[in-house]
Amino acid sequence: MAHKKIRRCHPAASRHRSPAAQVAPTIASAAEKSVLPLGAMMFAASMGAWAQTSAPETDDTKTLKAVVVKATAEAEPQGKDSLRTTTTRIGKGKQQLRDIPQSVTVVTEKLLDDRKIDTVKEALKMTSGITFLAAEGGEEDLRLRGFPVNTTGDLFIDGMRDPAFYDRDTFNMDRIEVLRGSASMLFGRGSTGGAVNQVSKQARLIDQNQVDVTLGSYQYRRVVADVNVKTGDDSALRINAMRTVADNNGAGTSLDKYGFAADYRWGIGTRDEFEVGFFYLNNDNGINYGLPYVRKSATNAALTTIPVDPSSYYGLSSDYNHGSAGYASFAHTHRFSSDTELVTKIRKGDFNRDQRASTVRIAGAALQPGGIAATRENFSSATVLNRNTQNKIQSMENLFAQSDLSTKFEALGLKHQVLTGADFAWEKKIVRQARNAAQGGIDITKPTTTIGAGGGGRVDETARIIVKSSEFESISAGVYAQDLVQLTEHWKVLAGLRYDGMSAQYDTFNLATSAVTNYQQSIYKASQRFGVLYQPSDRHSFHLSYGTSFNTSGDTYSYSAQNVNTPPEKSMNLELGAKIDSADRRMSSRFALFRGVKLNERNTDPLLNIAVLSGKRHATGFETDLVGKITPRWEVFGSYTWIWDAEIDKGAEGAEGEGRRPSLIPKHQGNIWSTYQVTERLRAGAGANARTKMTPNRNPVNLYSDGYVTYDAMAEYEAITDKLTLKANLINLTNKFYADSLYANGHYVPGAGRTFYLTASLKF
């Protein structure tokens, strides 16, 4: 509970105190009332020496004209200080997790640090139920509960869309929030599998600085700086910077990237609070587009993975994956009272990507030793590989604006918590391609290699003639309202409605003649959300919820003659769940039974050659998360998903196959992480990640990625109290080879092999 101490003033002064004093916020408790995860097969990270000795900003004493407000309650901790959280903004306004009738998993900065996680893709692996499609480069093609989580609509930064294709780093993230199940009522189009919100680090009213220096396998070097300066009574500046280089990330990709982020806030805690931010990330990485499958034997045409080290690379030295992401943002919070606030945000972003990759395939029999086709049985260092071209050159601009009003009030004898708002988006994406010789360009043939020779060789990528091949531009807007009504002491109901409109056009350009083909589409769609909450105590919350979502043909920023006139797909999510805290408030758990259904999936009609909404699929399962402290020294985080029933109910020619289990849905998946404070200075941790077998997209017959279990370990020593910490991480202890991201029967991207890291963290 929050306790507010007020220094009393003269009565007259009290009657005329300033608006700022009237609404000076008391931040509700956090660390002691988390409503997060319970695990059935995992455990989590801990903190120990990472605990901050400086008081959080909510413990500051602020003089607001005639009144001094001093919050002495448990404050929502920073992501670097705790695994547990009690609030989230993934549902637009700030809400208690226990009041959201839908499953949410939160991965905090502390867990990212404990497990040495640098990318959003790796962070999402800490939340069970997420799998990856190996397509444009990995992380943008996600599946959650068996349904897509698209970069184009389902990834967010601070509650605003983050739709561009780029390799996301975690250096500026306080936490990552995963909302599971249909969520179009909150976010508009997309959100069939769920939504991912990346929460940026904010400036705080403290002076606190930290620099992390990491050395690791394959010449890995990383420096991250986090500098927070209190610039005034109600203002602060925070700067985060990162530089990373490595010859190999453990999965065949070299790293060369840097990033910078700045956040300045003023009027913190007053009636009008302002925030400006800037973010820039530059990647000059290599790219391992994937490894090929090989036949099991001359008499068995089934495909399997090739027996090589996870760090193997067979592309060219001239392959690369360059990209940049930059955006500026502005936010204003106006507090009408302690129960009502209006948050307005604007963000302008620019993104670029230039990918020159090699698709590696097993060469035909004519190129193999002795003219015999390669199989797993005769696979050797002499096996020959072809290297074809897979380039992607694109740019994106976007502008987002949204206003969200949250308020609490009583009406007709009932308590209401209302969220309502509107948002606007302008997006423009340009794709460029290289002309071949017939189109007025050149043809470049990449040399073959062998398993023994590995990657290498070069082609002149600058010789390609690059021209614009397509351009997509859209304007969209949405309005929504949601009310959480407390019917009795223990019962609440939630109802929400959203209406979206989108107008988009897509131009394709003939690479030889530049002739233009134009497609246009307009969509207007409503989404709903309903829920019932039963909360018999402040430690227990049970819910039953229903939500819908929709996906348009333009979600991939493109149209075709087949799909431009196709209405949106519709999906629904039904969930029965619980969020429970232990009696001592150290542990939080989450349970959920869910069923997701795509009601009218797009399929291509073979007779008309158009996309029709003739398909249907479903997934039914159970999830559980666990997070917190078993004892004051023993801390855990775990996440587990069991999808026992998943099926393509209605299919069409070219679909994955009616009656089959959909692709990229393992039956069991989970992770567990546990740390123990051995002494006041020494902390140790260990964990595991596991997944059962699953098929790649398109459901190739008799092709599965094998199940796997990998193990990680960590040891941390506080060399100088509250100043210097040394930490060692060993990832994939057994050097297990496994297919992490899958693409049809073409290729797969392996998970990182055994890697070692040593990090020195200096606080000042």
VEXKEDO-450182 format. One record per residue (C-alpha): residue in three letters; y, x, z. Coordinates in steps of 0.5 Angstrom, whole numbers, padded with zeros to 4 digits, always signed. Layout:
ALAYXZ;...
END
This chain:
MET+0000+0000+0000;ALA+0007+0002-0001;HIS+0012+0003+0005;LYS+0019+0003+0003;LYS+0024+0006+0009;ILE+0031+0003+0008;ARG+0037+0007+0011;ARG+0041+0001+0013;CYS+0048+0000+0011;HIS+0054-0004+0014;PRO+0053-0011+0012;ALA+0059-0012+0007;ALA+0056-0005+0004;SER+0049-0009+0003;ARG+0052-0015+0000;HIS+0055-0011-0005;ARG+0050-0006-0006;SER+0050-0003-0014;PRO+0045-0006-0019;ALA+0041+0000-0019;ALA+0040+0000-0012;GLN+0038-0007-0012;VAL+0032-0005-0017;ALA+0031+0002-0015;PRO+0023+0002-0016;THR+0018+0003-0011;ILE+0012+0006-0015;ALA+0005+0002-0013;SER+0000+0006-0011;ALA-0005+0010-0015;ALA-0010+0015-0013;GLU-0013+0011-0007;LYS-0014+0005-0012;SER-0017+0007-0018;VAL-0020+0002-0023;LEU-0024+0006-0027;PRO-0031+0008-0029;LEU-0038+0008-0026;GLY-0043+0012-0029;ALA-0051+0011-0030;MET-0052+0018-0033;MET-0046+0022-0032;PHE-0041+0026-0027;ALA-0034+0029-0027;ALA-0029+0034-0026;SER-0026+0036-0020;MET-0019+0039-0018;GLY-0019+0043-0012;ALA-0014+0049-0013;TRP-0011+0045-0018;ALA-0008+0040-0013;GLN+0000+0040-0013;THR+0004+0042-0007;SER+0010+0039-0009;ALA+0012+0032-0008;PRO+0011+0027-0013;GLU+0018+0024-0016;THR+0016+0018-0012;ASP+0016+0021-0006;ASP+0023+0024-0007;THR+0029+0021-0003;LYS+0034+0018-0008;THR+0041+0016-0006;LEU+0043+0010-0010;LYS+0050+0009-0008;ALA+0050+0005-0002;VAL+0042+0005-0001;VAL+0037+0010+0000;VAL+0030+0009-0002;LYS+0025+0013+0000;ALA+0018+0012-0002;THR+0012+0014+0002;ALA+0006+0011-0001;GLU+0001+0014-0005;ALA+0004+0015-0012;GLU+0000+0015-0018;PRO-0002+0022-0019;GLN+0000+0026-0025;GLY-0006+0027-0030;LYS-0007+0034-0028;ASP-0008+0032-0021;SER-0013+0027-0021;LEU-0019+0024-0025;ARG-0018+0017-0022;THR-0012+0012-0024;THR-0010+0005-0022;THR-0005+0004-0028;THR-0005+0004-0035;ARG+0000+0002-0041;ILE-0005+0001-0046;GLY-0004-0006-0045;LYS+0003-0005-0047;GLY+0007-0006-0040;LYS+0005-0002-0034;GLN-0001-0006-0031;GLN-0006-0005-0026;LEU-0013-0003-0029;ARG-0016-0009-0024;ASP-0012-0014-0028;ILE-0014-0012-0035;PRO-0020-0017-0037;GLN-0023-0011-0041;SER-0026-0005-0041;VAL-0022+0001-0040;THR-0024+0009-0039;VAL-0019+0014-0038;VAL-0020+0022-0039;THR-0014+0025-0035;GLU-0012+0032-0036;LYS-0016+0035-0030;LEU-0022+0033-0033;LEU-0020+0036-0040;ASP-0018+0043-0036;ASP-0024+0043-0032;ARG-0029+0042-0038;LYS-0024+0046-0043;ILE-0023+0041-0048;ASP-0017+0043-0053;THR-0018+0037-0058;VAL-0017+0030-0058;LYS-0024+0029-0061;GLU-0028+0033-0056;ALA-0024+0029-0051;LEU-0027+0023-0054;LYS-0034+0025-0053;MET-0033+0025-0045;THR-0033+0017-0046;SER-0039+0014-0048;GLY-0040+0010-0054;ILE-0036+0014-0059;THR-0039+0017-0065;PHE-0036+0021-0071;LEU-0037+0020-0079;ALA-0036+0027-0082;ALA-0031+0025-0088;GLU-0024+0028-0088;GLY-0025+0033-0083;GLY-0028+0029-0077;GLU-0024+0026-0072;GLU-0020+0021-0076;ASP-0027+0017-0077;LEU-0029+0014-0070;ARG-0034+0009-0068;LEU-0034+0005-0061;ARG-0039+0000-0059;GLY-0041+0001-0066;PHE-0035-0001-0070;PRO-0029+0003-0073;VAL-0024+0006-0069;ASN-0019+0008-0075;THR-0014+0013-0075;THR-0009+0008-0079;GLY-0009+0003-0074;ASP-0013+0004-0067;LEU-0010+0011-0065;PHE-0003+0011-0061;ILE+0001+0015-0057;ASP+0005+0012-0051;GLY+0003+0005-0054;MET+0006+0007-0061;ARG+0001+0008-0067;ASP-0001+0015-0069;PRO-0004+0014-0076;ALA-0003+0020-0079;PHE-0009+0025-0081;TYR-0008+0031-0077;ASP-0012+0035-0072;ARG-0010+0033-0065;ASP-0009+0038-0060;THR-0009+0036-0052;PHE-0003+0041-0050;ASN+0002+0035-0049;MET-0003+0030-0046;ASP-0003+0027-0039;ARG-0009+0023-0040;ILE-0013+0019-0046;GLU-0014+0012-0045;VAL-0020+0008-0049;LEU-0019+0000-0049;ARG-0026-0002-0051;GLY-0027-0008-0056;SER-0023-0012-0060;ALA-0015-0012-0059;SER-0011-0014-0064;MET-0007-0019-0060;LEU-0004-0013-0057;PHE-0004-0008-0063;GLY-0004-0012-0069;ARG-0009-0010-0075;GLY-0015-0006-0073;SER-0018-0005-0066;THR-0025-0008-0068;GLY-0028-0002-0064;GLY-0022-0001-0059;ALA-0016+0003-0059;VAL-0015+0010-0056;ASN-0008+0011-0053;GLN-0006+0018-0052;VAL-0001+0019-0046;SER+0004+0024-0047;LYS+0007+0029-0041;GLN+0013+0026-0038;ALA+0019+0030-0035;ARG+0019+0029-0027;LEU+0024+0030-0021;ILE+0021+0036-0019;ASP+0021+0044-0021;GLN+0014+0046-0023;ASN+0012+0051-0028;GLN+0005+0053-0030;VAL+0002+0058-0036;ASP-0005+0058-0038;VAL-0008+0064-0041;THR-0015+0063-0044;LEU-0020+0069-0048;GLY-0026+0067-0050;SER-0032+0068-0055;TYR-0030+0069-0063;GLN-0024+0072-0061;TYR-0021+0066-0058;ARG-0014+0067-0055;ARG-0010+0061-0052;VAL-0003+0060-0049;VAL-0001+0054-0046;ALA+0006+0053-0042;ASP+0008+0047-0038;VAL+0015+0048-0035;ASN+0018+0042-0032;VAL+0026+0043-0029;LYS+0029+0038-0025;THR+0036+0038-0028;GLY+0040+0033-0023;ASP+0039+0027-0018;ASP+0036+0023-0023;SER+0034+0027-0029;ALA+0029+0032-0031;LEU+0027+0036-0037;ARG+0020+0038-0039;ILE+0017+0043-0044;ASN+0010+0044-0047;ALA+0008+0050-0052;MET+0002+0052-0054;ARG-0001+0058-0059;THR-0009+0058-0061;VAL-0012+0063-0065;ALA-0020+0064-0066;ASP-0025+0067-0071;ASN-0029+0061-0070;ASN-0029+0055-0066;GLY-0037+0055-0065;ALA-0038+0050-0070;GLY-0036+0055-0076;THR-0028+0053-0076;SER-0023+0058-0075;LEU-0017+0057-0071;ASP-0009+0058-0072;LYS-0005+0053-0069;TYR+0002+0052-0065;GLY+0005+0047-0062;PHE+0012+0045-0058;ALA+0014+0039-0054;ALA+0020+0037-0050;ASP+0022+0031-0046;TYR+0028+0029-0043;ARG+0029+0023-0038;TRP+0035+0021-0035;GLY+0037+0015-0030;ILE+0030+0016-0027;GLY+0029+0010-0023;THR+0035+0007-0024;ARG+0037+0000-0027;ASP+0037+0004-0034;GLU+0033+0009-0036;PHE+0033+0013-0042;GLU+0028+0018-0045;VAL+0028+0023-0051;GLY+0022+0027-0054;PHE+0021+0031-0060;PHE+0014+0034-0062;TYR+0011+0039-0067;LEU+0004+0041-0068;ASN+0002+0046-0074;ASN-0005+0048-0076;ASP-0007+0053-0081;ASN-0014+0053-0079;GLY-0020+0054-0083;ILE-0025+0048-0085;ASN-0032+0048-0084;TYR-0033+0041-0088;GLY-0041+0041-0086;LEU-0048+0043-0087;PRO-0053+0041-0092;TYR-0059+0037-0091;VAL-0066+0040-0094;ARG-0072+0036-0096;LYS-0078+0037-0090;SER-0083+0039-0095;ALA-0085+0039-0102;THR-0089+0033-0101;ASN-0084+0029-0096;ALA-0077+0028-0099;ALA-0074+0026-0092;LEU-0068+0030-0091;THR-0067+0034-0084;THR-0062+0039-0082;ILE-0062+0046-0084;PRO-0065+0052-0078;VAL-0058+0056-0077;ASP-0054+0058-0072;PRO-0049+0052-0070;SER-0043+0057-0071;SER-0045+0059-0079;TYR-0040+0058-0084;TYR-0042+0058-0092;GLY-0035+0056-0095;LEU-0030+0060-0098;SER-0025+0065-0095;SER-0020+0061-0099;ASP-0022+0055-0096;TYR-0017+0052-0091;ASN-0014+0046-0087;HIS-0007+0046-0086;GLY-0003+0041-0083;SER+0003+0039-0079;ALA+0005+0033-0075;GLY+0012+0032-0072;TYR+0016+0026-0069;ALA+0022+0025-0065;SER+0022+0019-0060;PHE+0027+0015-0056;ALA+0026+0010-0050;HIS+0030+0006-0046;THR+0028+0002-0040;HIS+0032-0004-0037;ARG+0030-0006-0030;PHE+0033-0013-0029;SER+0030-0013-0022;SER+0024-0010-0019;ASP+0019-0015-0022;THR+0022-0015-0029;GLU+0023-0009-0034;LEU+0025-0009-0042;VAL+0022-0003-0045;THR+0025-0001-0052;LYS+0022+0005-0056;ILE+0023+0008-0063;ARG+0019+0014-0066;LYS+0020+0017-0073;GLY+0015+0021-0076;ASP+0013+0026-0081;PHE+0006+0029-0083;ASN+0003+0033-0088;ARG-0004+0036-0090;ASP-0007+0041-0095;GLN-0014+0041-0094;ARG-0018+0046-0099;ALA-0025+0045-0097;SER-0032+0047-0100;THR-0038+0042-0100;VAL-0044+0046-0099;ARG-0050+0043-0102;ILE-0057+0046-0103;ALA-0058+0049-0110;GLY-0063+0046-0115;ALA-0070+0049-0116;ALA-0067+0053-0122;LEU-0063+0057-0117;GLN-0068+0058-0112;PRO-0072+0064-0111;GLY-0078+0064-0116;GLY-0075+0057-0119;ILE-0078+0053-0113;ALA-0074+0048-0110;ALA-0072+0049-0103;THR-0075+0045-0097;ARG-0075+0046-0089;GLU-0082+0050-0090;ASN-0080+0055-0095;PHE-0072+0056-0092;SER-0070+0063-0091;SER-0064+0068-0092;ALA-0065+0068-0099;THR-0064+0060-0100;VAL-0058+0059-0105;LEU-0053+0054-0103;ASN-0048+0051-0108;ARG-0040+0050-0106;ASN-0036+0045-0109;THR-0029+0043-0108;GLN-0027+0037-0103;ASN-0019+0038-0103;LYS-0014+0033-0100;ILE-0007+0034-0100;GLN-0002+0028-0097;SER+0004+0027-0093;MET+0006+0021-0089;GLU+0012+0018-0086;ASN+0013+0013-0081;LEU+0018+0009-0077;PHE+0016+0005-0071;ALA+0020+0000-0066;GLN+0018-0004-0061;SER+0020-0008-0055;ASP+0016-0010-0049;LEU+0018-0015-0043;SER+0014-0015-0037;THR+0016-0020-0031;LYS+0013-0023-0025;PHE+0015-0030-0023;GLU+0013-0036-0020;ALA+0013-0043-0023;LEU+0010-0050-0021;GLY+0007-0046-0015;LEU+0003-0041-0019;LYS+0004-0034-0020;HIS+0005-0031-0027;GLN+0005-0024-0030;VAL+0008-0025-0037;LEU+0008-0019-0042;THR+0012-0021-0049;GLY+0015-0017-0054;ALA+0016-0015-0062;ASP+0014-0009-0066;PHE+0016-0007-0073;ALA+0013-0001-0077;TRP+0015+0002-0084;GLU+0009+0007-0087;LYS+0009+0011-0093;LYS+0003+0015-0095;ILE+0003+0020-0102;VAL-0003+0023-0104;ARG-0004+0029-0109;GLN-0009+0031-0113;ALA-0011+0037-0118;ARG-0011+0036-0125;ASN-0018+0039-0128;ALA-0018+0042-0135;ALA-0018+0035-0139;GLN-0012+0033-0135;GLY-0008+0039-0137;GLY-0010+0043-0131;ILE-0015+0048-0130;ASP-0023+0048-0128;ILE-0025+0053-0122;THR-0032+0054-0121;LYS-0034+0057-0114;PRO-0039+0062-0113;THR-0046+0061-0110;THR-0048+0064-0104;THR-0054+0065-0100;ILE-0056+0063-0092;GLY-0056+0071-0091;ALA-0050+0072-0094;GLY-0046+0067-0091;GLY-0039+0065-0092;GLY-0034+0069-0097;GLY-0031+0070-0103;ARG-0025+0067-0106;VAL-0022+0063-0111;ASP-0014+0062-0113;GLU-0012+0055-0110;THR-0005+0057-0112;ALA-0007+0056-0119;ARG-0009+0049-0119;ILE-0004+0044-0122;ILE-0002+0039-0116;VAL+0001+0032-0118;LYS+0002+0025-0115;SER-0004+0021-0115;SER-0002+0015-0111;GLU+0003+0012-0106;PHE+0002+0007-0101;GLU+0008+0003-0097;SER+0008-0002-0092;ILE+0013-0006-0088;SER+0009-0010-0082;ALA+0012-0014-0076;GLY+0009-0017-0070;VAL+0010-0022-0064;TYR+0006-0023-0058;ALA+0006-0026-0051;GLN+0001-0026-0046;ASP+0001-0029-0039;LEU-0004-0027-0033;VAL-0004-0033-0028;GLN-0006-0033-0021;LEU-0009-0040-0020;THR-0012-0038-0013;GLU-0012-0033-0008;HIS-0018-0030-0012;TRP-0018-0033-0019;LYS-0013-0031-0025;VAL-0014-0033-0032;LEU-0011-0029-0038;ALA-0009-0032-0045;GLY-0005-0028-0050;LEU-0003-0030-0057;ARG+0000-0025-0063;TYR+0002-0027-0070;ASP+0003-0021-0075;GLY+0005-0020-0082;MET+0005-0015-0087;SER+0007-0013-0094;ALA+0004-0007-0098;GLN+0004-0004-0105;TYR+0000+0001-0107;ASP+0001+0005-0114;THR-0004+0009-0117;PHE-0002+0015-0122;ASN-0006+0017-0128;LEU-0007+0024-0127;ALA-0006+0026-0135;THR-0001+0021-0137;SER+0002+0019-0130;ALA+0001+0012-0132;VAL+0002+0007-0126;THR-0002+0001-0124;ASN+0001-0003-0118;TYR-0003-0007-0113;GLN+0001-0012-0108;GLN-0002-0015-0102;SER+0001-0020-0096;ILE-0002-0022-0090;TYR-0001-0026-0084;LYS-0005-0027-0079;ALA-0006-0029-0071;SER-0010-0026-0066;GLN-0012-0029-0059;ARG-0014-0026-0052;PHE-0017-0030-0046;GLY-0020-0028-0040;VAL-0022-0030-0033;LEU-0021-0025-0027;TYR-0025-0026-0020;GLN-0022-0022-0015;PRO-0025-0023-0008;SER-0022-0017-0005;ASP-0017-0011-0007;ARG-0023-0007-0008;HIS-0027-0012-0013;SER-0025-0015-0020;PHE-0030-0019-0024;HIS-0028-0021-0031;LEU-0030-0025-0037;SER-0026-0024-0043;TYR-0026-0026-0051;GLY-0022-0023-0056;THR-0021-0022-0063;SER-0019-0017-0068;PHE-0018-0017-0076;ASN-0018-0011-0081;THR-0014-0011-0088;SER-0016-0008-0094;GLY-0010-0004-0094;ASP-0012-0001-0087;THR-0014+0006-0091;TYR-0007+0006-0094;SER-0010+0004-0101;TYR-0012-0002-0105;SER-0017-0003-0111;ALA-0018-0009-0116;GLN-0024-0010-0112;ASN-0021-0011-0106;VAL-0013-0013-0106;ASN-0014-0020-0106;THR-0019-0020-0101;PRO-0017-0023-0094;PRO-0018-0019-0087;GLU-0024-0018-0084;LYS-0025-0022-0077;SER-0028-0020-0071;MET-0029-0022-0064;ASN-0031-0019-0057;LEU-0034-0022-0051;GLU-0035-0018-0045;LEU-0037-0020-0038;GLY-0035-0014-0033;ALA-0033-0011-0026;LYS-0029-0006-0023;ILE-0031-0004-0016;ASP-0028+0001-0011;SER-0032+0004-0006;ALA-0030+0002+0002;ASP-0026+0009+0003;ARG-0023+0009-0004;ARG-0025+0015-0006;MET-0030+0012-0012;SER-0029+0007-0017;SER-0034+0004-0022;ARG-0034+0000-0028;PHE-0039-0004-0031;ALA-0039-0009-0037;LEU-0044-0013-0042;PHE-0041-0014-0048;ARG-0042-0017-0055;GLY-0038-0015-0061;VAL-0039-0019-0068;LYS-0036-0017-0075;LEU-0036-0025-0077;ASN-0034-0023-0085;GLU-0035-0016-0087;ARG-0033-0014-0094;ASN-0038-0013-0099;THR-0038-0012-0106;ASP-0041-0018-0111;PRO-0045-0015-0116;LEU-0044-0020-0121;LEU-0036-0021-0120;ASN-0035-0014-0118;ILE-0030-0016-0113;ALA-0030-0015-0105;VAL-0032-0022-0102;LEU-0033-0023-0094;SER-0040-0024-0094;GLY-0043-0020-0089;LYS-0044-0020-0082;ARG-0046-0015-0076;HIS-0047-0015-0069;ALA-0048-0010-0063;THR-0050-0012-0056;GLY-0050-0007-0050;PHE-0048-0005-0043;GLU-0043+0000-0041;THR-0042+0004-0034;ASP-0037+0009-0032;LEU-0036+0013-0025;VAL-0031+0017-0023;GLY-0028+0020-0016;LYS-0031+0023-0010;ILE-0038+0023-0007;THR-0035+0027-0001;PRO-0029+0030+0000;ARG-0032+0036-0003;TRP-0036+0033-0009;GLU-0033+0030-0015;VAL-0036+0027-0021;PHE-0034+0023-0027;GLY-0040+0020-0031;SER-0040+0015-0037;TYR-0046+0012-0040;THR-0047+0006-0046;TRP-0054+0003-0048;ILE-0053-0001-0054;TRP-0060-0004-0054;ASP-0059-0010-0060;ALA-0055-0008-0066;GLU-0056-0011-0073;ILE-0053-0012-0080;ASP-0054-0020-0080;LYS-0052-0021-0087;GLY-0052-0016-0092;ALA-0050-0015-0100;GLU-0052-0010-0105;GLY-0049-0004-0103;ALA-0049-0005-0096;GLU-0053-0002-0091;GLY-0058-0006-0091;GLU-0059-0013-0088;GLY-0064-0013-0082;ARG-0063-0006-0080;ARG-0059-0003-0075;PRO-0052-0001-0077;SER-0051+0007-0078;LEU-0048+0011-0073;ILE-0050+0007-0067;PRO-0055+0011-0062;LYS-0059+0007-0057;HIS-0057+0011-0051;GLN-0051+0016-0050;GLY-0047+0019-0044;ASN-0044+0025-0041;ILE-0044+0027-0033;TRP-0040+0032-0030;SER-0040+0034-0023;THR-0036+0039-0019;TYR-0036+0042-0012;GLN-0031+0045-0007;VAL-0036+0051-0005;THR-0031+0054+0000;GLU-0023+0053+0000;ARG-0022+0058-0006;LEU-0029+0057-0010;ARG-0030+0051-0014;ALA-0036+0050-0019;GLY-0038+0045-0024;ALA-0044+0043-0029;GLY-0045+0037-0033;ALA-0049+0035-0039;ASN-0048+0031-0046;ALA-0053+0027-0049;ARG-0055+0022-0055;THR-0061+0019-0058;LYS-0062+0019-0065;MET-0058+0015-0070;THR-0057+0014-0078;PRO-0051+0017-0082;ASN-0046+0012-0085;ARG-0050+0008-0091;ASN-0056+0008-0087;PRO-0060+0013-0092;VAL-0068+0011-0091;ASN-0072+0016-0087;LEU-0065+0020-0085;TYR-0064+0021-0077;SER-0060+0026-0073;ASP-0064+0028-0068;GLY-0062+0026-0061;TYR-0060+0032-0056;VAL-0058+0034-0049;THR-0053+0040-0048;TYR-0050+0043-0042;ASP-0044+0046-0039;ALA-0042+0050-0033;MET-0035+0052-0030;ALA-0033+0056-0024;GLU-0026+0057-0021;TYR-0023+0061-0016;GLU-0016+0061-0013;ALA-0014+0068-0013;ILE-0007+0067-0010;THR-0006+0060-0006;ASP-0002+0055-0010;LYS+0000+0061-0015;LEU-0006+0064-0019;THR-0013+0061-0021;LEU-0018+0064-0025;LYS-0023+0059-0028;ALA-0030+0061-0033;ASN-0033+0056-0037;LEU-0039+0056-0041;ILE-0040+0051-0046;ASN-0047+0049-0049;LEU-0051+0054-0045;THR-0057+0053-0049;ASN-0054+0054-0056;LYS-0057+0047-0058;PHE-0056+0046-0065;TYR-0055+0039-0066;ALA-0051+0034-0072;ASP-0045+0032-0069;SER-0041+0028-0074;LEU-0045+0025-0080;TYR-0044+0023-0087;ALA-0049+0019-0091;ASN-0055+0024-0094;GLY-0049+0029-0096;HIS-0048+0033-0090;TYR-0046+0034-0083;VAL-0042+0038-0078;PRO-0045+0041-0072;GLY-0043+0041-0065;ALA-0040+0048-0062;GLY-0046+0053-0060;ARG-0045+0057-0054;THR-0038+0059-0052;PHE-0035+0062-0046;TYR-0028+0062-0044;LEU-0024+0065-0038;THR-0017+0062-0036;ALA-0012+0065-0032;SER-0007+0059-0029;LEU-0001+0062-0026;LYS+0004+0057-0022;PHE+0011+0058-0021;
END
